[in-house]
């Protein structure tokens, strides 16, 4: 739900390691500092709790406190279920924010024992925080954070993609999809967030997936301060025509 994740211009590219996690960027300027995610007052892991869950709850609390857009737990559970069901080798996410949905998807990849998530965020500070949360959750093996304009960066992904999650500026859903369309494998899952509250801004996207893919709108009651009901569009890329 990050409005800034798919816009802006990049003047150069670089590579940065955050605790073993590769971070690629294309941003204006060259001087910015790594800082850890905020932990003061954050929920702590309880005995026997999945260590990733403690980080997820910390990110969840921060998003609510600072009004950082996120999909919320209800939709995140469904997103994780789709990853678990389809067992993707490569997931691409357009719109990282501080890594809430990335944590849910990467946790499923870790449980599967294979797969990779490339997540793209325009805001270097948010991307850096996401990378730190991912590192603290022990999921860096499965995630690569790229910083820049998702509409452009998706074009640089050469490998076949079997899961695409779009959660950025509504007007950018269609350009992000078209930028990677020819690398989506037959049977690939394409999930778009906010298709209820953002419908007007993504009509071109919704028209395309509903016409060309097998597409379903899934509704959720959501417990977030800024939205109480929303939907995700879950689409399946068809195979070649016979």
LUMMARDREN-81505 format. One record per residue: residue in three letters; x, y, z of N, C-alpha, C, O, CB in turn. Coordinates in steps of 0.02 Angstrom, whole numbers, plus 32768, in hexadecimal, padded with zeros to 4 digits. Atoms other than C-alpha are relative to their C-alpha. Glycine has a CB too. Example, Ala and Ser with C-alpha at 12.3 -4.5 7.8 and 13.67 -1.06 7.14 Angstrom:
ALA802D7FC5800082677F1F8186802D803C80008061803B80217FCE8001803E SER7FD67FC57FFD82AC7FCB81657FD9803780257FF2806E802D801480177FB9 
% end
This chain:
UNK80297FC48000800080008000802B803F800080118075800E7FD28000803C UNK7FD17FC87FFE809880717FF37FF9802A7FC1800780137F8A80477FE78007 UNK800D7FD5803A806E81057F83803F80167FDD803B802C7FA47FD9803C8016 UNK7FC37FE6801E812581307F62802A7FCA7FDF805F7FDA7FC4802880238034 UNK7FD380378012816680867F31800C7FF87FB680397FD37FA37FE57FC2801A UNK7FF9800C8048815180927E74800980407FDA7FFA80437F9E7FC47FDC7FE6 UNK7FF77FC18024817B81457E4A8045801B800F80698002803A7FCA80328013 UNK7FBF7FE27FF6821481B37E3F80307FED7FCA80227FC17FA1801C7FED8044 UNK7FCD800D803382B181B37DD680417FEC80208051800380578009803D7FD4 UNK7FC080177FE58358815F7DF08039801C7FD68034801F7F9880047FB28001 UNK7FC87FE5802583FF81AB7DC2803C7FD17FFF80687FD97FD580158042801D UNK7FCB80328002847281197DEC7FE97FC380257FB77FC480498042801C801D UNK8010803F7FDE847280677E2B80397FED802D8072800080217FF27FC87FCE UNK7FCD80177FD284D080187EBB7FEC7FC080227FB47FA9801B801080358033 UNK800C803C7FDA84DE7F807F288016800B8047804B8028805380247FC37FE1 UNK7FF27FF67FB984DA7F7F7FE57FEF7FC180257FBC7FA180177FD8803D801C UNK800E803A7FD784E57EF280627FEA80188045800D803F8065803D7FD18006 UNK801A7FF07FBE847B7F0281007FFD7FBF80277FCE7F98801F7FBA80237FFD UNK7FFF803D7FD984AB7E7781777FFB7FC27FD47FDB7F917FE77FC780008031 UNK80028039802D84C37E0180E47FC980027FCD7FC77FD87FA07FFA7FC28028 UNK80377FF9802F84277E3A8087801480307FC9802980687FD67FC080198024 UNK7FEE7FD6803884487E7E7FD97FCA80357FF47F8F80247FEF800B7FD77FC1 UNK802D7FC9800F83F97F287FBA801B80247FC38055803B7FC37FF98031803D UNK7FEC7FDD803D84007F747F0B7FD880407FFC7F9D8042800E7FF47FD47FC1 UNK80267FC2800583D380277EEC801180287FC3804680217FA4800B8029803D UNK7FF57FCE803383BE80AD7E6A7FDF804080177FA48049800B7FE57FE97FBC UNK801D7FC67FE083A581547EC2802A803E7FF2806380397FDC7FF97FF4804C UNK7FDC7FC1800783D7820A7EBB80308007803C801C7FFC80757FD0803C7FFC UNK7FD07FF57FCB8475822D7F1E80227FC08016800E7F8A80017FDE8020803B UNK7FDA803B7FED84F181B87F70800D7FFA804A802A7FC88060804180007FDC UNK7FF080027FB984F881E180297FC27FF6802A7F9C802580348024803F8015 UNK8034800C7FCF847B818F809C80167FC7802C803C7F9B80157FBC7FF27FDE UNK7FE6802D7FCE8494812781377FD17FC880107F947FD0801280118027803F UNK802680387FE8845C807C816C7FE8800F8047800F80288070802A7FBE7FFF UNK80187FFC7FBB83ED808182067FD37FC5800D7FAF7FAF7FE17FDC8043800F UNK802980397FEF83987FF482607FB8801480077FA8804E801380197FDF8041 UNK80477FF47FF482DC7FE3826C7FF680168048801D800380747FD77FC27FF0 UNK800D7FE77FBD8290803883037FE87FC6802C7FBB7FA180187FCD80397FFF UNK801180387FD582847FBF83957FE5801580447FCE7FEA806A803C7FD4800A UNK80177FEA7FBE8253802A842B7FB67FF280077F8D80077FDE800E804B800A UNK804680107FF481B17FE884737FE57FCA7FD27FA87FBF7FD07FD7803D7FF9 UNK80178032803081AA7F6083EF7FEE7FBF8024800A7FB0805880377FF27FCC UNK801280407FE381567EB98415803C7FD1800080637FD17FD07FC57FE07FDB UNK7FC9802F7FFB81D17E34844E7FE67FB97FF67FAC7FAB8006802480068044 UNK80158045800B81CD7D7D841F7FF07FDE804280147FE7807380377FD97FDB UNK801280267FC581767D0E849E801C7FB97FF980307FA57FC37FB47FFE800A UNK7FE48043800081AF7C6084CF7FDB7FD47FCD7F9E7FD07FCE7FFC7FE18046 UNK801D802D803281937BE7843F7FE480237FC37FCA80017F967FCB7FD98020 UNK801C7FDC8039815E7C7083C680307FFF7FC5806D80027FCD7FF180498014 UNK7FDA7FF9803E81987C71831280268042800480078077800B7FD27FFD7FC0 UNK7FDA7FC17FF982277CF283177FED80337FCA7FF3806F7FD5804B7FF27FFC UNK80157FD2803581EA7D3B82727FC1802680167FB8806080057FF27FDB7FBE UNK803F7FE17FEB81417D5E82C3800D803D802C7FE8806E80277FD67FCD8026 UNK7FF17FC67FD581907DD283448013803C7FD67FFE80747FE580397FEF8031 UNK7FED7FC8802C81DC7E3B82B87FC280187FDA7FB980557FD280387FE97FCE UNK803D7FEC802381387E3A82587FD5802B802E7FBA805E80177FD87FC27FE9 UNK80297FD87FD280DC7E7982F380208044800D7FFC807580167FF67FDA8042 UNK7FDE7FC07FF781607F00830B7FF3802E7FC47FE380697FCD804C7FF58009 UNK800D7FD8803C814C7F3B82577FB780157FFE7FA7804E7FEC80137FD97FC0 UNK80477FF27FFF80907F3182677FF0803B802F7FCC8069801D7FD87FC28016 UNK800B7FCA7FCF80927FA08303801C80427FE67FFC80767FEC80217FEE8043 UNK7FE27FC2801A8107801E82B27FD6801D7FC87FCC805A7FC480477FF37FE8 UNK80297FE88037809B802882177FC18023801A7FAD805880007FEC7FC67FD2 UNK803C7FE17FE38001804D82818012804180227FF0807480197FDE7FD08031 UNK7FEC7FC47FD9805B80C982F3801480397FD2800380737FDF80397FEF802F UNK7FE67FCB802C80AD812782637FD780077FC07FE8802E7F9480477FF17FEE UNK802C7FFF803A8021810A81E480277FF27FBF801E80147F8D7FDC80437FFC UNK7FDD8018803B809580B1816C7FD37FCD7FDF7FC07F9C7FFF80467FE28012 UNK802E802F8020802A805780EB80187FB8800280547FAA7FF77FF480157FB8 UNK7FF28048800280227F9980F87FC07FDC7FEF7F8A7FF97FF4801E7FE68044 UNK803C802480157FAB7F1280BF7FD67FEA803A7F9A7FDE803280137FC47FD7 UNK802580177FC67F787EDF816E80017FB48006800C7F917FD57FB880197FFD UNK7FF980487FF17F737E3481BF7FCF7FD57FD97FE17F9E7FC37FF67FF4804B UNK8032802980227ED37DF8816D80157FEF7FB980107FB57FA47FBD80248000 UNK7FEA800C80457F147E0C80BC80447FDD7FFF80527FB67FD1800380417FD9 UNK7FBE80207FFD7FC47DD880EE7FFA7FB4800880207F8E7FEB802A801E8039 UNK800B80477FF67F837D2F81287FEE7FDF7FBD80077FA97FAD7FC97FF38034 UNK8013801B80417F337D14807E803B80017FCF80447FD27FA97FC580297FE3 UNK7FC57FFC802B7FD07D4F802380307FC7800F80497FA77FE1802380448008 UNK7FD380377FEC803A7CD380857FE37FBD7FEA80087F907FD5800B8001804C UNK8020803E80157FBC7C4A805F800B7FF47FB680187FBB7FA17FB58001800F UNK7FF5800780487FCD7C6B7FA480487FEC7FF180547FC37FC57FEF80427FDC UNK7FBA80148009808A7C607FB0800A7FB78013802B7F917FEF8030802D802A UNK7FF980457FE9807D7BBF80117FE17FCE7FCE7FFD7F997FC17FDE7FF78044 UNK8023802C802F80037B737F9380267FFA7FBE802A7FC37FA27FBA801A7FF3 UNK7FE57FFF8044805F7BA57EF4804C7FF47FFE80687FE67FC97FF180417FDF UNK7FB880117FFB81147B8D7F31802A80237FCA804C80017FA3800A7FB57FFC UNK7FDB7FDC803581607C157EC2804B7FFC800880657FFB80407FEA80497FFD UNK7FB67FFD800082177C127E92801780488003804B80578021801C7FDE7FC2 UNK7FEE7FB98000821A7CCF7E767FC1802A800A7F9380287FE2802480137FBF UNK80357FCF7FF181A77D507EC5801C80467FF38055805480057FE77FF9804A UNK7FEF7FB9800781AC7E077E917FCB802980237F8F801F8018800780147FB4 UNK802E7FD47FDD815F7E8B7F01800E80487FEB8047805F7FEF80077FF8804D UNK7FFB7FBA8011813F7F3D7EC57FE1802980397FA4802E803E7FDD80107FBC UNK80187FD97FC781327FA97F6180107FDD80427FE77FB8805C7FB6800B7FFB UNK7FEA80217FC381947F717FFB7FE98023803F7FD880038070804B7FFB8000 UNK80077FD77FC381758001807580377FE9803180727FE9801F7FB87FF98020 UNK7FCC80167FD181CE7FC0811380007FB48008801C7F9A80387FF580218044 UNK7FF58048800481BB7F0880E87FCB7FD4801E7FD77F988027803E7FF18020 UNK803380297FDE81187ECE81377FEC7FC37FD67FF27F8A7FEC7FC3802A8010 UNK80158038802A80D77E6580A6803B7FD57FEA80347F997FE27FDA801A7FC2 UNK7FC48026801281887E33807580117FCC803680247F948026803C802E7FF5 UNK7FF3802F7FC9819E7DE381217FD27FC47FFD7FE77F8B80077FF980248043 UNK80308036800581007D7D810C80127FD07FC780107F937FCF7FBA801B7FF6 UNK7FF1802A803A81327D3F805F80427FDB800980487FA07FF9800280297FC0 UNK7FBF801F7FF781E87D1F808B7FFD7FC8803480217F97802E803480358015 UNK800780357FCE81B57CBA81247FE67FC07FDF7FFD7F897FF07FD080168038 UNK8018803C802281547C4580B280367FE07FD4803C7FA37FD17FC380127FD4 UNK7FC8801B802781EB7C34803F80307FDA802D804A7FA5801A802580387FDA UNK7FD280227FD282567C0780D57FE37FBD801680087F8D801F800F802C803D UNK801F803F7FEC81D97B82810880027FCE7FC780087F917FD27FB7800C8015 UNK7FFA802C803A81DC7B3D805780487FEB7FF480557FB77FD67FE580227FC2 UNK7FB980108006829A7B40805E801E80157FBE805780037FAF800A7FB88008 UNK7FE67FE8804082AE7B937FB47FD7803B7FE87FA2804B800480017FC77FCB UNK80237FC7801D827B7C277F4A802380418012804C8044803F7FB880028018 UNK7FE27FBE7FF682AA7CDE7F417FCB80357FF77F9E802F7FCD803A800C7FCE UNK802B7FC58005824F7D837F5B802A803C7FED8059804D80107FDA800C8043 UNK7FE47FBF801282847E207EFF7FCB803480107F9580337FF3801680037FB3 UNK80307FCD7FEB822E7EB47F52801B80457FEF805680527FFB7FEF7FFA804B UNK7FEA7FC0801C82367F647F0A7FDE803A80257FA1803A802F7FF080057FB4 UNK80197FC77FDB822380087F69802380407FE8806080407FE0800B7FF6804C UNK7FE47FC18019823D80BC7F2D8023802880378052804D80297FC9802A7FE1 UNK7FE67FD87FC9826381067FD9803B7FDC802080327FA7803F7FC8800E8035 UNK7FC580247FE6831680D8800E7FFE7FF6804C80167FC38064803E80257FEE UNK800380077FB782F480F680C77FD27FC680137FE37F9E803E7FE980418021 UNK802E80377FF2825E808380C8801D7FBD7FEA80177F8B800D7FBC800C7FDE UNK7FE1803E801982BA8002805F80367FE78030803B7FAB803D801D800A7FBA UNK7FCC80127FD0834B800680D97FE27FE2803F7FFC7FB0805A802A803D8012 UNK8021801B7FC582D57FEA816C7FE57FBA7FF17FEA7F8D801B7FC8802E8017 UNK801A8043801382837F59810F80387FCD800080307F9580197FDF80037FBA UNK7FC7802D8003832E7F0B80F080167FEC804680287FB38053803A801F7FDA UNK7FEB800F7FBC83587F1881A87FCE7FD280237FE27FA48047800780418028 UNK8033802D7FE282B37EC981DF80087FB97FE480037F8880097FB9801B7FF4 UNK7FF78042802082CE7E3C8163803D7FDC801D803B7FA0802A800780077FB3 UNK7FC3801D7FE3837E7E2181A67FF27FE7804780067FB08059803A80338001 UNK800E80127FBB83417E1F825A7FD27FC380057FD57F9C80357FE0803A8025 UNK802C803A800182BC7D9F822B80247FC17FE780087F8B7FE87FC3800E7FD4 UNK7FDA8039801883457D2F81E37FEC7FE97FBB7FF67FAF7FA97FFA7FC8802F UNK801A8012804282F97D3381348029801C7FC68013801A7F8D7FB880187FFA UNK7FD97FDF803483857D8B80D580147FD17FC780207FE77F8F803E801F801E UNK7FEE8031803383AF7CEB80777FCD7FFE7FC77FDD7FEB7F8F80067FBA801E UNK80368008803083087CF6801D7FEB80427FDF7FBE80427FB57FC57FE18021 UNK80197FBE801582F97DB27FFA8037802B7FE3806F802D7FFD7FDF8023803A UNK7FD57FCC801C834B7E347F8C7FD680407FFB7FA280417FDB801C7FEB7FB9 UNK80237FC0800183167EE97FA6801F802C7FC9805C80367FC8800580248045 UNK7FE87FD2803483237F5C7F0F7FDE804380097FA2804780157FF27FE37FB9 UNK80197FBC7FF4831080187F1E7FFC80257FBE802E802A7F99802E80268032 UNK800A7FDB803D82C8807D7E8F7FB87FFD7FEA7F8C7FE8800F802E7FE67FC9 UNK80427FFD801F823280917E1D7FED7FBA7FE8800B7FA07FB97FFE80337FC5 UNK80138045801181DA7FE97E137FEB7FF97FB87FF57FC57F997FC77FE8802D UNK801580048046819480137D68803B7FF47FD280347FD67F9D7FDC80417FEB UNK7FC4800A8028824680157D2780277FC3801780417F9D7FEE802D803E8004 UNK7FD680377FE6829C7F977D997FE57FBC7FEF800B7F8C7FE880088007804A UNK801B8042801382247F0A7D6E80197FEB7FBB801E7FAF7FAD7FB380008002 UNK7FE88011804382647F147CBC80457FE0800180597FBF7FD18002803F7FD5 UNK7FBC801C7FFB83127EE27CF980007FB8801980347F9780188029802B802E UNK800480457FE882D57E3D7D417FFA7FD27FC47FC97FD67F9F7FC37FF78031 UNK7FFC802A803C83037DBA7CC07FE47FBA800B7FCE7F9A7FDB80477FFB7FE8 UNK801680447FF282D17D187D177FB47FFA7FFD7F91802C8008801A7FE98044 UNK8049800A7FFF82227CCD7D087FE4800E804580037FFC80787FEF7FB87FEA UNK80207FEC7FC181AD7D0E7D8E7FC07FD880077F977FD57FD97FF1804D8002 UNK803E80267FF681267CA17DD97FD4801B80387FA37FFB804B80107FB9800E UNK802C7FDF7FCF80E07D187E5E8010804A7FFF8049805D800880097FE18048 UNK7FF77FB7800180C67DD47E517FCE801F80307F928011802D7FF5801C7FB7 UNK802B7FDC7FD180827E417EDD800A804A7FF5804180647FFA80107FEC804B UNK7FFD7FB8800E80587EF67EB57FDA802680377F9F801880447FE180117FBA UNK801D7FDA7FC880387F707F4480228044800480478052803380087FD98043 UNK7FDE7FBF80048070801E7F127FCE80357FE97F92802D7FF5803D7FFC7FCF UNK802D7FCC8019802880BC7EC37FCF7FE27FCE7FE37FBE7FA0802880397FE0 UNK8034802180287F84808B7E72800B80087FB57FFF7FDA7F8E7FBC801A8013 UNK7FF77FF380477FAD80DB7DCB803B7FD97FE380447FD67FA7800A80497FF4 UNK7FC480258016804B80717DC47FF67FB57FFB80247F917FE88039800F802E UNK800C804880037FFA7FC67DCF80087FE57FB8802B7FB47FAD7FBA7FEF801B UNK7FFD801880467FE47FB47D13804680057FE3805D7FD57FC47FCF80297FD5 UNK7FBB7FFE801A80937FF37CE4802E7FCB802080597FAF7FFE801D8045800C UNK7FD780347FE080E07F7C7D657FF17FBC7FE2801E7F957FD47FF47FFF804C UNK80138040801E807E7EEA7D1E801B7FFA7FB980397FC77FA77FB47FF87FFF UNK7FE98004804580A77F147C6A804D7FFD7FFB80687FE17FCB7FE7803D7FD9 UNK7FB880018000815E7F2E7C96801E7FBA800980587FAE7FFA801B802D8034 UNK7FE680437FF2816E7E777CC77FD47FCA7FE17FDE7F8F7FEC80057FF4804C UNK8032802F801980DE7E277C68801E7FC57FDA80087F8D7FE37FD080257FD2 UNK7FE68036802981497DC37BEF802C7FCE802780417F9C800B8028801D7FC7 UNK7FDB802F7FD781A87D717C7F7FD47FDB80327FED7FB28059803780258025 UNK802E80247FD5810D7D367CDC7FF37FBB7FE17FDC7FB67FA97FBE80278009 UNK80088045801981067C797CCA7FB67FEE7FFB7F8D8009802180247FCF802E UNK8044801A7FFF80667C207C9A7FF07FE2804580177FBC80607FF77FCA7FC8 UNK801280157FBD800B7C007D3D8019802D8037800A80218071801A7FBC800C UNK7FE77FD17FCE80627C917D947FC5802280237F90802D8006802E80357FE0 UNK80327FDE7FD880007CE57E1F8011804B8001804A805E800E7FFD7FE38048 UNK7FF77FB87FFC7FE87DA27E177FCD801A80327F91801280297FF680227FB9 UNK802B7FE77FCB7FA37DF57EB38007804C8003803E8067800580127FE08045 UNK80017FB77FFB7F707EAC7EBB7FDA8015803E7FA27FFE80497FE080207FC0 UNK80217FE87FC37F477F037F5E7FD6803E7FF27FE080607FBF8035800F8038 UNK80267FC180007EC97F907F7D7FD280087FC37FC680417FAE802F803A8002 UNK80277FF9803D7E5B7F697EE77FB9801A800D7F9580297FDE7FFB7FBD7FDD UNK80407FDF7FF07DC27FAB7F44800B804B800B7FED80747FE97FE07FDF803F UNK7FF67FBA7FF17E02804D7F8E802680257FC9802180627FC3802680078042 UNK7FD97FE080357E74806D7EF97FE67FF27FBA800A7FFE7F8980477FE98004 UNK801A801680417E0380317E6D800480357FCA801780267F917FB97FEA8007 UNK80007FCA80327DF680D97E148045800B7FE2804C80197FA77FE68041801E UNK7FBD7FF280177EB280EB7E0880217FC77FDA80557FCF7FBB802B80128039 UNK7FE1803B80207ED2803C7DC47FCF7FDE7FCF7FD37FA17FC680177FCE8035 UNK8032801E802D7E4380227D4980207FDD7FC580087FA97FAE7FCF80347FE8 UNK7FDE802080397EBC7FFB7CBB801C7FBC801580197F8C7FEE8039802C7FE6 UNK7FE6803F7FE77F0E7F747D257FC87FCC80087FCD7F947FEF8024800A8044 UNK8037802F7FF37E697F257D5B7FE07FE97FBF7FCD7FAF7FB97FCC8020802E UNK801D801380407E257F287CAB802B7FCC7FDD80127F9C7FBF7FF8803E7FD2 UNK7FD2802F80217EBF7ECE7C6B7FFD7FBB80207FF37F897FFD8047801B8001 UNK7FFD80427FE17EC87E437CEC7FBD7FDC7FFD7FBB7F9F7FF7801780058049 UNK8042802080037E0D7E257CE97FEF7FE87FB97FC67FBB7FB07FCA802F8018 UNK800C801480457E107E177C2C802F7FC87FEA801C7F9B7FC48009803B7FD2 UNK7FCD802E801A7EB17DB37C1480137FC7802F802E7F958019803D80277FEF UNK7FEF80337FCF7EC87D4E7CB57FC17FE4801F7F8B80008018802F801D8037 UNK803680187FD57E5B7CE27D228006802780418035801D806780057FB1800C UNK7FF87FCF7FCB7E397D667DA57FC5800080307F8B7FFB801B800980467FE1 UNK803280017FCB7DDB7D6A7E4A800D803A803080468046804480007FBD8025 UNK7FFB7FCB7FCD7DB87DFB7EC17FEF7FE280437FB97FC6804D7FD0803B7FF0 UNK800A801C7FBE7DCC7DC57F767FFB80398033802680648036803B7FD08013 UNK800F7FCA7FD27D827E337FFF80157FEF804780157FB5805B7FB580107FFF UNK7FE8800A7FBB7DC37E4C80B07FE68037802E7FE48072801B804E7FFF8001 UNK800B7FD07FCA7D8A7E9F814F8043800B802280657FDB80347FC97FE78034 UNK7FBC7FEF7FEC7E247EF9818E7FFF802B803F7FD680598045802580257FC7 UNK7FFB7FDB7FC27E547F3A8239803B80307FFE806D8026802180057FD1803C UNK7FCC7FCC80057EBD7FD282097FDF804480097FA5804D7FF680267FFC7FBC UNK801F7FBE7FF57EA1808982397FE880227FC17FB780477FC28031802D8023 UNK80107FDB803D7E9A80C381847FD17FDB7FD07FBA7FF97FA0803F80107FDC UNK802E8024802B7E2F803B81367FE37FC5802680067FA4804C80237FE87FBF UNK802280377FDD7DAF7FBC81747FE97FC97FD17FDB7F927FE77FC6801B8027 UNK8014803480307D817F6080D48022800F7FBE802280487FA67FB27FFD7FF8 UNK7FDC7FF7803F7DE57F45803680037FBD7FDD7FE97F8B7FF68048801D800B UNK7FFD803D80277E0A7EC37FB180447FF87FDE806780297FD37FC87FFE7FCB UNK7FC68010802A7E997E6D7F567FE67FDC7FC27FB67FB67FC480347FD38027 UNK800F8023803E7E917E347EA180347FC87FF780707FD67FF4800080317FC2 UNK7FD4803A80087EDA7D857E8D7FF67FE57FBA7FBF7FCE7FA97FF27FC98037 UNK8004801280467F007D5A7DD880327FC97FF080697FC7800B800C803D7FD3 UNK7FD5803780167F497CC07D84800F800A7FB67FE280107F8D7FDF7FBB800D UNK7FEB7FF780467FAE7CD47CE47FF07FC07FD980037F8A7FEE804C80117FFC UNK8011803C80267F6A7C5E7C5F803C7FE37FDB806E80057FD07FC8800F7FCF UNK7FCD801F80297FD27BE37BFD7FF880167FB87FC880397FA87FFD7FB48006 UNK80047FED80477FF47BF77B437FC27FE17FE07FAD7FAA7FF0803F7FE97FDA UNK803B801980237F5E7BE57AD280137FC57FD380477FC57FB27FE080377FD6 UNK7FF3803B80287F527B3C7A7C7FDB80047FBD7FE07FD77F947FEB7FC08025 
% end
